[in-house]
């Protein structure tokens, strides 16, 4: 399902009871909440829970330009820094809407095998992505001979979010767990005392936050989600309330 960071923040604040259904936080509140979200998701990654989302975006390539930065402070394509580019395609100019898939190379050696990569220009057919930090670097082969549009489908780590409006796809189980745990984390900042643990479940944010976190830990903490961004996994006894 499609979400953005602002929707997650609004939902968490409504769970806390500080926003009515039709209200939205101001810019400062949203920025502070986004920082809390990043800290929370960063602490999750240490425990082996990678909140990885899929992001689709379209950009414009520049004729004669071989490499492009992509990330939160990129000079070319500004978005959450991709962990991995899953698929990419170029859209042929002229209004034809002809979309041509690119071969996404998985290693630098594959890209370097193109001996003419530094000078050959034409319709792009290959892409190699180097996930540098804080911005990734994307190489196009052949070098675009004109301004093609490129559609990129990438995996991103949510603890690197710097914008409130980027739309991404996220599993529903992650969304609910993130909302409840963000609400529990932010409550003290607003002077909100959470109901005690013996409160009925439907009235206990902290109870549901802990339960949803444990479900993620049990079901989504797998090697499939571990990348170079996420080095370690925690034992099953980890608890959401032990985060800093």
N, C-alpha and C positions, 0 to 999 in steps of 0.2 A: 504494500500500500504506500501511497505517496504522503510525505510529511515535510515540514520544514522546522527549523529550530524555534521560530516564533510560536508555532503551534504547540510544540512541546512545552515551552515556557508558560504560555497562556493556560494550558491544561493543568500544569503543576500548581500554578497560582490559584486556579479555581478549586483544586482539591484542598488547598490550604484555607480556602474561604476568604481570601483577600481580594478576589475579583468576582464580580457578578457575571452571569452568563454572557452578557453583551459588552462587557468591559475589556479593555486591553491595558497592559502596563505601559508606563512612559518609557522613553528611550533609555534613560539611565538605569531604570529597573531591569529592562530587557538585557542591557549590556552586562550588568552585574550577574543576572541569572545565567547568561551564556557562559560567563567565566566559571560559575559554580558547576554548570553542566560539564564543561571541559575537565575541571578538576575531578569530578565524580567519575567520568568515563575513563580518565587516565588511571585512577585507582582501581577501576574494574579490570583494566588490561593487565595490571600486575597480578591479579587473581585468575587470569586466564580467560576472562570474558571480553571478547572483542566485539564492540558495537560497530560492526562494519555495515555500511550502507552502499547502495548502488546509485550512482549519480549519472544522469544523461545530460549532455550539454553540447551546443553547436557553436563553433567559432569560425573565424575566417583566416585562412592561411595567406601568407604574403608571398607574391611571386619572387623567386630568387633567394628565399630564406629557408635554410636547411633545418635549423633547430629552434625550439620554442620552449620557454619556461611555462610551467603550469602549476599553480599553487596560490596560497593566500596573498603573497606579495609579489607575484610573478609580473614580469614586464610584458608578457603576451596574453596568457589566458588565466584570469583570476577566478579561482574556485578553491574548494577544499583540496589539499594536496592528495592526488591519487596514491593509493598503495599499489594498485595494479590497474592497467588499462585492459579491460576485458575484450572489447571490440571497438573498431573505428571504421569509418567510411567517409569517402569524399563525395560531395554532391556536385555534379558537373554544372558549370555555369550556363547561363543563357535561358533559364526558365524551364528547362526540360525536366527538372527534378530527378534526373537519373542519378541513382545512388550506387557507388562502386565500393564494395568492401575492401579494406586494407588488410594485408597479412601483418599481424602483430607479432614481431620477433620477440623471443623470450630471453635472448642472450646478446651481449655486446658482440660476441664472436660472429653471430649470424649477421648482424648489421655490418660489421667490418669486412665481411666476405664480399661485399659489393665494392669492387676496386674503384669504380667510378663515382662513388657516393659523394665526393667533394665537389663535383662539377656537373654531373649529368642532370639535366632539367627535363621535365615532362609531367604527365599525369601521374600523381603519386600512386604507388602500389604497395608500399611497405611502411611500417612504423616501428620504431624501437623506443621504449620508454625506460629511462633511468630514474628511479625514485629517490633523487637526492633530497636533502632537507635544507631549508624549509620549503623549497620549491623543486618539483620534479623537472626533468629535462626530456623533451620529446624530439626525436629525430625523424625526419620524413625522407623517404626515398621513392623515386627520384625527387630532387629538389623541385618544388612546385614551379611551373612555368607561368602561372597566373594566380589570381586570388580565388582559390577554391574554398568552398565551405567544407568544414570537417565536423562530423558528428562523433563524439567520444562517449563511450559507455565505460565508466570506471568504478572501481571499488575504492571507497574512502573511509577513513577512520574518523568517527564523529568527535573524538576529543580534540581534533584539530580545527573545529569550526570557528570561523571568524566573521561569518555573515548570518543574519537572521532569516534571510529569505530564500536561500538555495533549497530547491526541491529535490528530495531523494527518496528512494524506496527502502523501506525498513520492515522487517518482520513484525507483525502485530505484537508478539510476545515481548520483543524488545521495547516497543513503544510504551506499553503499559508499565513495564518494570522501570523504565527511565522516568516516566511521569511521576509515579508514586515515590521513587527514591529521591528524585530532585525535590519534590515537595517536602519530604522528611528532612532533607539536607538544608533547605532554605528556611524552614520554619523558625529556627532560633534567630535568624537575621531580622525577622519581623516581629519578634517578641511573642511568638506563638508557642504555647506549651502543648505538645502533642498528647492525646489521650493515653492513659496508662495501658499496658499490654493486655489487661483483662477486659478492656472495653469490647463491646460487640464488634465483630470483624468489619462490618460495613461502616463503622464509625471510627475505625482505628487506622490512620494512614501508616504509622510505623509498622503495624502488624502486616499489612498488605505489602508494604515496601520490602520487608524482610522475607516474606514468603515468595514474592516474585523474584527477588534476587537469588534466593536459594534454588528456585526452579531453573533460572538461567545457568547458574553454576553447575547444576546437575545435568542439564540437557544441551547446553551450547558451548561449554568449555571443552573444546576438542582441538586436536592438532590441526584440523582443517582451517581454523580461524587464526592460527598463530603465524605471523609473518615477522620480518626483521624489525617491525615496529613494536612487536610484543614478544619479549624474551622469556618470560617466566609464567608459570601457572601455580596457583595456590592450592593447598589441600582443601577437600570438601568442607572442612570445618570453618572456612572463612565466613565472616559475618559482615553485612553491609555497615553495621554500626561501629566497626573497627577502623573505618577509613578516617584519614586525617581531616 
